[in-house]
Amino acid sequence: MTTLDIMLPFYGDPALMRLTVESILAQSSPEWRLTVVDDGYPDDSIPGYFAGLGDSRVRYERNEKNLGANGNYRKCVGLADRELVVVMGADDIMLPNYVETVLDVHRQFPRAAVIQPGVQVIDEHGTVVKTLVDTAKQRLYMPKVTGRQEFTGEPIAASLLRSNWLYFPSLCFRRDAMVEVGFRDGLNVVQDLALVIDLICRGESLVVDSQLCFSYRRHSASDSSWRALEGTRFIEERDYFLGAAAQVRGLGWNRAARAAELHLSSRLNAATYLPAALRKRQMSGVRNLSRHAFGPARPSSPADH
């Protein structure tokens, strides 16, 4: 019987993490195992919390030294051994039907490397919200799917490079494919997109399922929001997109390469942070954001002159 490894890299708010764990314990399907990898968060009550759960499906371990987000993600993937794996955010919520839904999708599409189920967005209080970013993701960029649909090749690569409409903590991966490709070294913001694009480039497929089963938490205190205001996340994004353009062009995927070079959605996202950076007098952020939003789409070459 197929079972799901739920990997939970943790360094953050313990109260939100407990809500995440409770949502996993409340799954309608019992076919899961939870592994929490604590990256050294300074709270001595956390080990006792897990010991008190008394559920053999829950494993907890604490890193001897802090590995950082990318390192802890990589460790989580290495610890997984079930057929399917999800690397969940430690502040997100699985609706009760999540495991049941992704297992059903896997039975229908057993060779799909990635499953993107239906997602709603919540704030730090757990209230469902409609942000500008998520409205654009779901209405403008994400493929319009009723039910389930499998995608492969250049069309899905171009779509994701135009705008990363995935919600990484909700993604369910076929473990063997995820382990073979893995997270790239040195990426802390776009490691999720890089992983999926690498999978697509090697011939794997992605299934989009419209069944709502996951709550993705978005709040201003997140690491990605801080990096966005500083503009540093967009330096990493720009470098990645230009590298991805060369990667997909090597496969003859010129439309996907152009989408990566333009990275229009990423540019628009950077522009939305400019007013806040100006208000807070984050001048380095203003420079980084302006360069990303309004600078040249790609480095100039002799052919451009």
ZIRADA-V145684 format. One line per field, one symbol per residue. ss: DSSP state (H for helix, E for strand, C for the rest). A space follows every 50 residues. Layout:
ss = ???
//
This chain:
ss = CCCEEEEEEECCCHHHHHHHHHHHHCCCCCCEEEEEEECCCCCCCHHHHH HCCCCCCEEEEECCCCCHHHHHHHHHHHHCCCCEEEEECCCCEECCCHHH HHHHHHHHCCCCCEEEEEEEEECCCCCECCCHHHHHHHHHHCCCCCCEEE EEHHHHHHHHHHCCCCCHHHCEEEHHHHHHHCCCCCCCCCHHHHHHHHHH HCCCEEEEEEEEEEEEECCCCCHHHHHHHHCHHHHHHHHHHHHHHHHHHC CCCHHHHHHHHHCHHHHHHHHHHHHHHHHCCCHHHHHHHHHHHHCCCCCC CHHHC
//
